[in-house]
Amino acid sequence: MAEQTETTRPNRRKVREGLVVSNAMDKTAVVASVDRVRHRRYAKTVQRTTRLYVHDENNELNVGDRVRVQETRPLSKNKRWRLVEILERAK
């Protein structure tokens, strides 16, 4: 087996967690990912929401599910994320 050296490339793909807000498309879900950042001037914590288009091969996601997604190659015009795991099902 090859040892970890400086020449081997680590996995640089981003991983995000979020809530499924839409599953109306075929094999695609929209996940809202919330980032909390501090405002530069006022030092107040601000929430920024990003809508990620996620590839859901088996159409198993429902609105309200908490999921973990990973960045991947472009799968369509807007879709650049794939489903890693479902953390919590909607109640």
DSSP file (Angstrom, degrees, kcal/mol; ACC not computed):
  #  RESIDUE AA STRUCTURE BP1 BP2  ACC     N-H-->O    O-->H-N    N-H-->O    O-->H-N    TCO  KAPPA ALPHA  PHI   PSI    X-CA   Y-CA   Z-CA
    1    1 A M              0   0    0      0, 0.0     2,-0.3     0, 0.0     0, 0.0   0.000 360.0 360.0 360.0 145.6    0.0    0.0    0.0
    2    2 A A        -     0   0    0      1,-0.1     2,-0.1     3,-0.0     3,-0.0  -0.589 360.0-131.6 -79.0 135.3    1.1    3.5   -0.7
    3    3 A E        -     0   0    0     -2,-0.3     2,-0.7     1,-0.1     5,-0.1  -0.455  32.2 -91.8 -81.5 158.4    2.0    5.6    2.3
    4    4 A Q        +     0   0    0     -2,-0.1     2,-0.2     3,-0.1    -1,-0.1  -0.600  61.0 162.3 -70.8 114.7    0.6    9.2    2.7
    5    5 A T    >   -     0   0    0     -2,-0.7     3,-0.5    -3,-0.0    -3,-0.0  -0.703  55.4 -96.7-123.3 179.1    3.2   11.4    1.2
    6    6 A E  T 3  S+     0   0    0     -2,-0.2    -2,-0.1     1,-0.2    -1,-0.0   0.707 119.4  61.3 -70.7 -18.6    3.2   15.0    0.0
    7    7 A T  T 3  S+     0   0    0      2,-0.1    -1,-0.2     0, 0.0     2,-0.2   0.785  84.2  88.1 -81.2 -26.6    2.6   13.8   -3.6
    8    8 A T  S <  S-     0   0    0     -3,-0.5    -4,-0.0    -5,-0.1    -5,-0.0  -0.526  80.9-125.9 -75.0 139.9   -0.7   12.1   -2.9
    9    9 A R        -     0   0    0     -2,-0.2    -2,-0.1     1,-0.0    -1,-0.1  -0.736  19.3-138.8 -90.2 122.4   -3.6   14.4   -3.2
   10   10 A P        -     0   0    0      0, 0.0     2,-0.7     0, 0.0    -1,-0.0  -0.313  36.8 -86.6 -72.5 164.1   -6.0   14.6   -0.2
   11   11 A N        +     0   0    0      1,-0.2     0, 0.0     2,-0.0     0, 0.0  -0.611  46.4 177.9 -73.9 111.2   -9.7   14.7   -0.7
   12   12 A R        +     0   0    0     -2,-0.7     2,-0.3     2,-0.1    -1,-0.2   0.263  33.9 126.8 -99.4  11.5  -10.5   18.4   -1.1
   13   13 A R        -     0   0    0      1,-0.1     2,-0.1    58,-0.1    -2,-0.0  -0.522  61.1-120.2 -76.0 134.2  -14.3   18.0   -1.7
   14   14 A K        -     0   0    0     -2,-0.3    57,-2.6    56,-0.1     2,-0.4  -0.399  21.0-155.0 -72.1 147.0  -16.5   20.1    0.6
   15   15 A V  E     +A   70   0A   0     55,-0.2     2,-0.3    -2,-0.1    55,-0.2  -0.992  16.1 178.5-123.4 131.0  -19.0   18.4    2.9
   16   16 A R  E     -A   69   0A   0     53,-2.4    53,-2.9    -2,-0.4     2,-0.4  -0.907  18.5-145.7-130.2 157.0  -22.1   20.3    4.0
   17   17 A E  E     +A   68   0A   0     -2,-0.3    17,-0.4    51,-0.2     2,-0.3  -0.929  34.4 137.1-118.3 148.4  -25.1   19.5    6.2
   18   18 A G  E     -A   67   0A   0     49,-2.0    49,-2.6    -2,-0.4     2,-0.4  -0.978  47.6 -85.1-170.9-177.7  -28.6   20.9    5.6
   19   19 A L  E     -AB  66  32A   0     13,-2.0    13,-3.1    -2,-0.3     2,-0.5  -0.868  38.6-118.4-107.7 137.2  -32.3   20.5    5.4
   20   20 A V  E     + B   0  31A   0     45,-2.4    44,-2.3    -2,-0.4    11,-0.3  -0.625  34.2 172.4 -73.8 124.0  -34.2   19.3    2.4
   21   21 A V  E     +     0   0A   0      9,-3.0     2,-0.3    -2,-0.5    10,-0.2   0.581  64.3  18.9-108.7 -15.4  -36.5   22.0    1.2
   22   22 A S  E     + B   0  30A   0      8,-1.3     8,-2.6    40,-0.1    -1,-0.3  -0.974  40.9 168.1-156.1 140.6  -37.8   20.6   -2.1
   23   23 A N        +     0   0    0     -2,-0.3     4,-0.1     6,-0.2     5,-0.1  -0.019  46.0 118.4-136.7  31.0  -37.9   17.1   -3.7
   24   24 A A        +     0   0    0      2,-0.1     2,-0.1     6,-0.0     5,-0.1   0.738  59.2  78.4 -73.2 -23.4  -40.2   17.9   -6.7
   25   25 A M  S >  S-     0   0    0      3,-0.4     3,-0.7     1,-0.1     2,-0.5  -0.434  92.3 -99.1 -86.0 161.3  -37.6   17.1   -9.3
   26   26 A D  T 3  S-     0   0    0      1,-0.2    -1,-0.1    -2,-0.1     3,-0.1  -0.703 101.6 -10.9 -82.6 123.5  -36.7   13.6  -10.5
   27   27 A K  T 3  S+     0   0    0     -2,-0.5    29,-2.1     1,-0.2     2,-0.4   0.679 119.9  96.8  62.3  21.1  -33.4   12.4   -8.8
   28   28 A T  E <   - C   0  55A   0     -3,-0.7    -3,-0.4    27,-0.2     2,-0.3  -1.000  47.7-177.9-140.5 139.6  -32.8   15.9   -7.5
   29   29 A A  E     - C   0  54A   0     25,-2.2    25,-3.2    -2,-0.4     2,-0.5  -0.949  23.8-130.0-130.9 154.7  -33.4   17.5   -4.2
   30   30 A V  E     -BC  22  53A   0     -8,-2.6    -9,-3.0    -2,-0.3    -8,-1.3  -0.929  24.0-166.4-106.8 124.7  -32.8   21.1   -3.0
   31   31 A V  E     -BC  20  52A   0     21,-2.9    21,-3.3    -2,-0.5     2,-0.7  -0.940  13.1-143.7-115.3 129.5  -31.0   21.3    0.4
   32   32 A A  E     -BC  19  51A   0    -13,-3.1   -13,-2.0    -2,-0.5     2,-0.5  -0.832  17.3-166.2 -92.6 117.2  -30.7   24.6    2.4
   33   33 A S  E     - C   0  50A   0     17,-3.0    17,-2.7    -2,-0.7     2,-0.5  -0.912   6.5-151.5-106.5 126.3  -27.3   24.8    4.0
   34   34 A V  E     - C   0  49A   0     -2,-0.5     2,-0.4   -17,-0.4    15,-0.2  -0.860   9.8-170.1-103.9 125.3  -27.0   27.5    6.8
   35   35 A D  E     - C   0  48A   0     13,-3.0    13,-3.0    -2,-0.5     2,-0.6  -0.943  11.5-149.2-111.1 134.6  -23.6   29.1    7.5
   36   36 A R  E     + C   0  47A   0     -2,-0.4     2,-0.3    11,-0.2    11,-0.2  -0.916  25.4 170.2-104.2 119.1  -23.2   31.3   10.5
   37   37 A V  E     - C   0  46A   0      9,-2.5     9,-3.5    -2,-0.6     2,-0.4  -0.916  33.9-114.5-127.3 152.9  -20.6   34.1   10.0
   38   38 A R  E     - C   0  45A   0     -2,-0.3     7,-0.2     7,-0.2     2,-0.2  -0.721  33.7-115.1 -87.5 135.1  -19.7   37.1   12.0
   39   39 A H     >  -     0   0    0      5,-2.9     4,-1.6    -2,-0.4    -1,-0.0  -0.481  21.8-135.3 -67.0 135.6  -20.4   40.5   10.5
   40   40 A R  T  4 S+     0   0    0     -2,-0.2    -1,-0.1     1,-0.2    -2,-0.0   0.880  97.0  28.0 -65.6 -39.1  -17.1   42.3    9.8
   41   41 A R  T  4 S+     0   0    0      1,-0.1    -1,-0.2     3,-0.1    -2,-0.0   0.918 131.3  32.1 -88.1 -46.3  -18.1   45.6   11.2
   42   42 A Y  T  4 S-     0   0    0      2,-0.1    -2,-0.2     1,-0.0     3,-0.1   0.521  88.8-138.0 -95.8  -5.9  -20.8   44.9   13.8
   43   43 A A     <  +     0   0    0     -4,-1.6     2,-0.3     1,-0.2    -3,-0.1   0.697  54.4 141.8  58.2  21.4  -19.4   41.5   15.0
   44   44 A K        -     0   0    0      1,-0.0    -5,-2.9    -6,-0.0     2,-0.4  -0.720  59.1-110.3 -91.1 144.2  -23.0   40.1   15.1
   45   45 A T  E     -C   38   0A   0     -2,-0.3     2,-0.4    -7,-0.2    -7,-0.2  -0.614  38.0-168.2 -76.0 127.8  -23.6   36.6   14.0
   46   46 A V  E     -C   37   0A   0     -9,-3.5    -9,-2.5    -2,-0.4     2,-0.5  -0.938  15.5-134.8-120.2 138.8  -25.5   36.5   10.7
   47   47 A Q  E     -C   36   0A   0     -2,-0.4     2,-0.5   -11,-0.2   -11,-0.2  -0.809  17.9-169.1 -93.9 130.1  -27.1   33.4    9.1
   48   48 A R  E     -C   35   0A   0    -13,-3.0   -13,-3.0    -2,-0.5     2,-0.5  -0.983   7.8-154.6-118.8 125.8  -26.5   32.9    5.4
   49   49 A T  E     -C   34   0A   0     -2,-0.5     2,-0.4   -15,-0.2   -15,-0.2  -0.855   7.8-169.2-104.3 131.5  -28.5   30.3    3.6
   50   50 A T  E     -C   33   0A   0    -17,-2.7   -17,-3.0    -2,-0.5     2,-0.7  -0.969  15.9-140.6-118.7 132.7  -27.3   28.5    0.4
   51   51 A R  E     -C   32   0A   0     -2,-0.4     2,-0.4   -19,-0.2   -19,-0.2  -0.841  21.1-166.3 -95.1 118.2  -29.5   26.3   -1.7
   52   52 A L  E     -C   31   0A   0    -21,-3.3   -21,-2.9    -2,-0.7     2,-0.6  -0.885  16.7-138.6-107.5 132.3  -27.6   23.3   -3.0
   53   53 A Y  E     -C   30   0A   0     25,-0.5    28,-1.1    -2,-0.4    27,-0.9  -0.818  29.2-164.2 -90.2 120.6  -29.0   21.1   -5.8
   54   54 A V  E     -Cd  29  81A   0    -25,-3.2   -25,-2.2    -2,-0.6     2,-0.5  -0.865  20.7-124.1-116.3 136.9  -28.2   17.5   -4.7
   55   55 A H  E     -Cd  28  82A   0     26,-2.3    28,-1.5    -2,-0.4     2,-0.5  -0.689  26.7-177.7 -79.4 121.9  -28.2   14.3   -6.8
   56   56 A D    >   -     0   0    0    -29,-2.1     3,-1.5    -2,-0.5   -29,-0.1  -0.836   4.0-172.8-123.0  88.9  -30.6   11.8   -5.1
   57   57 A E  T 3  S+     0   0    0     -2,-0.5    -1,-0.1     1,-0.3   -29,-0.1   0.827  82.7  35.3 -55.9 -41.1  -30.3    8.6   -7.3
   58   58 A N  T 3  S-     0   0    0    -31,-0.1    -1,-0.3     0, 0.0    -2,-0.0   0.274 102.6-121.1-101.0  10.9  -33.2    6.6   -5.6
   59   59 A N    <   +     0   0    0     -3,-1.5    -2,-0.1     1,-0.1   -36,-0.0   0.898  66.6 140.5  50.4  45.4  -35.5    9.5   -4.9
   60   60 A E        +     0   0    0      2,-0.0     2,-0.3   -33,-0.0    -1,-0.1   0.497  32.8  99.9 -97.2  -4.6  -35.4    8.7   -1.2
   61   61 A L        -     0   0    0     -5,-0.1     2,-0.3    28,-0.0   -33,-0.1  -0.608  50.2-167.4 -87.2 143.6  -35.3   12.2    0.3
   62   62 A N    >   -     0   0    0     -2,-0.3     3,-1.9   -33,-0.0   -42,-0.3  -0.886  37.6 -85.1-122.2 156.9  -38.3   13.9    1.7
   63   63 A V  T 3  S+     0   0    0     -2,-0.3   -42,-0.2     1,-0.2     3,-0.1  -0.408 115.9  29.8 -61.5 130.3  -38.9   17.5    2.7
   64   64 A G  T 3  S+     0   0    0    -44,-2.3    -1,-0.2     1,-0.4    27,-0.2   0.261  84.5 135.2 103.2 -10.4  -37.6   18.1    6.2
   65   65 A D    <   -     0   0    0     -3,-1.9   -45,-2.4    25,-0.1     2,-0.5  -0.449  52.6-133.6 -70.2 142.6  -34.8   15.5    6.2
   66   66 A R  E     +AE  19  88A   0     22,-2.7    21,-1.9   -47,-0.2    22,-1.8  -0.875  37.3 175.8 -93.7 128.0  -31.4   16.4    7.6
   67   67 A V  E     -AE  18  86A   0    -49,-2.6   -49,-2.0    -2,-0.5     2,-0.5  -0.877  32.8-134.9-133.4 161.0  -28.7   15.3    5.2
   68   68 A R  E     -AE  17  85A   0     17,-2.7    16,-2.7    -2,-0.3    17,-1.6  -0.979  29.7-173.7-113.7 129.8  -25.0   15.4    4.6
   69   69 A V  E     -AE  16  83A   0    -53,-2.9   -53,-2.4    -2,-0.5     2,-0.4  -0.870  10.9-150.0-125.0 156.9  -23.9   16.2    1.1
   70   70 A Q  E     -AE  15  82A   0     12,-2.5    12,-2.5    -2,-0.3   -55,-0.2  -0.967  25.0-107.8-129.6 143.3  -20.5   16.2   -0.7
   71   71 A E  E     + E   0  81A   0    -57,-2.6     2,-0.3    -2,-0.4    10,-0.2  -0.352  46.1 166.2 -64.8 145.2  -19.2   18.3   -3.6
   72   72 A T        -     0   0    0      8,-2.5     3,-0.1     1,-0.1   -58,-0.1  -0.860  41.8 -62.3-148.2-178.1  -18.8   16.4   -6.9
   73   73 A R  S    S-     0   0    0     -2,-0.3     2,-0.2     1,-0.2    -1,-0.1  -0.273  74.2 -76.4 -66.1 159.7  -18.3   17.0  -10.6
   74   74 A P        +     0   0    0      0, 0.0     6,-0.2     0, 0.0    -1,-0.2  -0.415  47.7 178.9 -61.2 124.7  -21.0   19.0  -12.4
   75   75 A L        -     0   0    0      4,-3.0     2,-0.3    -2,-0.2     5,-0.2   0.652  67.6 -16.6-100.3 -21.3  -24.0   16.6  -13.0
   76   76 A S  S    S-     0   0    0      3,-1.1    -1,-0.2     1,-0.0     0, 0.0  -0.858  95.1 -62.0-159.9-166.6  -26.2   19.1  -14.7
   77   77 A K  S    S+     0   0    0     -2,-0.3    -1,-0.0     1,-0.2     3,-0.0   0.898 132.4   8.9 -57.9 -43.5  -26.5   22.9  -15.2
   78   78 A N  S    S+     0   0    0    -26,-0.0     2,-0.6    -4,-0.0   -25,-0.5   0.583 103.8 101.2-112.6 -15.0  -27.0   23.5  -11.4
   79   79 A K        +     0   0    0      1,-0.1    -4,-3.0   -27,-0.1    -3,-1.1  -0.651  25.8 141.5 -88.8 115.4  -26.3   20.2   -9.7
   80   80 A R        +     0   0    0    -27,-0.9    -8,-2.5    -2,-0.6     2,-0.3   0.181  52.4  74.9-133.0  14.9  -22.9   19.9   -8.2
   81   81 A W  E     -dE  54  71A   0    -28,-1.1   -26,-2.3   -10,-0.2     2,-0.3  -0.927  56.0-157.7-130.3 153.3  -23.5   18.0   -5.0
   82   82 A R  E     -dE  55  70A   0    -12,-2.5   -12,-2.5    -2,-0.3     2,-0.3  -0.951  29.9-101.1-130.7 153.2  -24.3   14.3   -4.1
   83   83 A L  E     + E   0  69A   0    -28,-1.5   -14,-0.2    -2,-0.3     3,-0.1  -0.538  34.3 173.7 -74.5 129.1  -26.0   12.7   -1.2
   84   84 A V  E     -     0   0A   0    -16,-2.7     2,-0.3     1,-0.4   -15,-0.2   0.834  63.5 -25.2 -98.0 -53.0  -23.6   11.1    1.4
   85   85 A E  E     - E   0  68A   0    -17,-1.6   -17,-2.7     0, 0.0     2,-0.7  -0.993  52.0-115.9-159.3 157.7  -26.0   10.1    4.1
   86   86 A I  E     - E   0  67A   0     -2,-0.3   -19,-0.3   -19,-0.2     3,-0.2  -0.891  26.5-175.2 -97.5 116.0  -29.4   10.9    5.7
   87   87 A L  E     +     0   0A   0    -21,-1.9     2,-0.3    -2,-0.7   -20,-0.2   0.879  68.2   2.7 -80.2 -39.5  -28.8   12.1    9.2
   88   88 A E  E     - E   0  66A   0    -22,-1.8   -22,-2.7   -24,-0.0    -1,-0.3  -0.973  69.0-130.2-153.2 132.3  -32.3   12.4   10.4
   89   89 A R        -     0   0    0     -2,-0.3     2,-0.1   -24,-0.2   -24,-0.1  -0.490  37.5 -98.0 -79.7 152.4  -35.7   11.6    8.8
   90   90 A A              0   0    0     -2,-0.2   -25,-0.1     1,-0.1    -1,-0.1  -0.403 360.0 360.0 -66.8 145.2  -38.5   14.2    8.8
   91   91 A K              0   0    0    -27,-0.2    -1,-0.1    -2,-0.1   -27,-0.1   0.440 360.0 360.0 -90.2 360.0  -41.1   13.7   11.5
